[in-house]
Amino acid sequence: MSPSPALVLLLPPLLLGALPPAAAARGPPRMADKVAPRQVARLGRTVRLQCPVEGDPPPLTMWTKDGRTIHGGWSRFRVLPQGLKVKAVEAEDAGVYVCKATNGFGSLSV
């Protein structure tokens, strides 16, 4: 009885899981940290709301307050890569704020 033929495959390192960590982690935005469900700010002060999301590629963020998109026309509000900054807080600023993070793989609302 002769030995059965064997098939040997030589795979380049790229196919053996030797991908750089960044390439292996590509995907939709995900939570990077816990978010405070409620935040209190003193009138007249500046407050920063965090958007604790991460992703690869890095997501773009959009903020809404009570369902309305916050944009450049909101003079005291500034959308930053790390979150939302509200200067000289007023009582009318109270509401529900949502950060929506989106990249080419999906989106996540916090």
Secondary structure by P-SEA (a helix, b strand, c coil): ccccbbbbbbbccccccccccccccccccccccccccbbbbcccbbbbbbbccccccbbbbbbbccccccccccccccccccbbbbcccccccccbbbbbbbcccccccc
